[in-house]
Amino acid sequence: MFGARLRTNRPGHLLIIPYRHVADFFDATDAELAALLALVREAKTLLDDRFHPDGYNIGVNVRKAAGQTVMHLHLHVIPRYAGDVKDPRGGVRGAVPEKRVY
């Protein structure tokens, strides 16, 4: 139902991608979403064992206005490490600029 691809831009960064074409998160079936979340948990266990991260970002963009550039559902599981960036706050907070830092 899903595949995973290890990215090289950050140690352990995974993309979880459905084999069936699904344009975005909201087009997935309930069964696909349940399987997707189960894979996120499984991925966390594997990444914890291999990379020992200090935290995670889990992300999905839906449609161009939200930053989706590949029109096929994919979910990022990004291990984070203390000190990997100057200020780790951001992500979805950036959608509301006045809430980016609070």
C-alpha positions in Angstrom: 0.0 0.0 0.0 2.9 2.4 0.8 6.6 2.6 0.1 9.3 4.6 1.9 12.3 6.4 0.6 15.2 7.6 2.7 16.2 11.1 1.8 19.9 12.2 1.9 19.4 15.9 2.9 19.1 15.0 6.6 20.2 11.8 8.4 17.1 9.6 8.6 14.7 11.8 6.7 12.0 9.5 5.3 9.2 10.0 2.7 6.3 7.7 3.1 4.4 7.4 -0.3 1.3 5.5 -1.3 1.7 3.2 -4.3 -1.8 4.2 -5.5 -2.0 7.7 -6.9 -3.5 9.9 -4.3 -3.3 13.6 -5.0 -3.2 14.7 -1.3 -3.8 13.7 2.3 -7.6 14.3 2.1 -8.0 12.1 -1.0 -6.7 9.1 0.8 -9.2 6.5 2.1 -9.6 5.9 5.8 -7.7 2.6 5.5 -4.9 4.3 3.7 -4.7 7.0 6.4 -4.7 4.3 9.1 -1.9 2.5 7.3 0.0 5.7 6.8 0.0 6.5 10.5 1.0 3.0 11.4 4.0 3.4 9.1 4.9 6.6 10.8 5.1 4.8 14.2 7.1 2.0 12.6 9.4 4.5 11.0 10.0 6.2 14.3 11.0 2.9 15.9 13.5 2.2 13.1 14.9 5.7 13.1 15.2 5.8 16.9 17.3 2.6 16.7 19.5 3.7 13.8 19.9 7.5 14.2 19.0 8.3 17.9 17.3 11.6 17.1 16.3 14.1 19.8 12.9 14.8 18.2 10.9 14.7 15.0 9.0 16.8 12.5 6.2 15.0 10.7 4.8 16.9 7.8 2.5 16.9 4.8 1.5 19.8 2.6 -1.9 19.8 0.9 -2.2 21.7 -2.4 0.0 24.4 -3.9 -1.2 27.2 -1.5 0.2 25.2 1.4 3.5 24.4 -0.4 2.7 21.0 -2.0 5.0 20.8 -5.1 4.6 17.1 -5.9 0.9 16.4 -6.5 1.0 12.9 -5.0 0.5 12.3 -1.3 3.7 11.9 0.6 4.5 12.4 4.3 7.8 13.5 5.6 9.3 11.9 8.8 12.2 14.1 9.7 14.5 13.2 12.7 15.7 16.3 14.5 18.9 16.7 16.5 19.7 19.2 19.3 21.5 22.1 17.6 20.8 21.0 14.0 19.4 24.5 13.3 19.7 27.8 15.1 16.0 28.0 15.9 13.9 24.8 15.4 10.6 26.6 15.8 8.8 27.1 12.5 7.1 24.5 10.4 3.3 25.1 10.5 3.9 28.1 12.7 5.1 29.9 9.6 1.6 29.8 8.1 0.7 32.5 10.8 3.7 34.9 10.8 2.8 36.5 14.1 2.8 33.1 15.7 6.1 31.9 14.2 8.0 32.7 17.4 6.0 32.5 20.7 
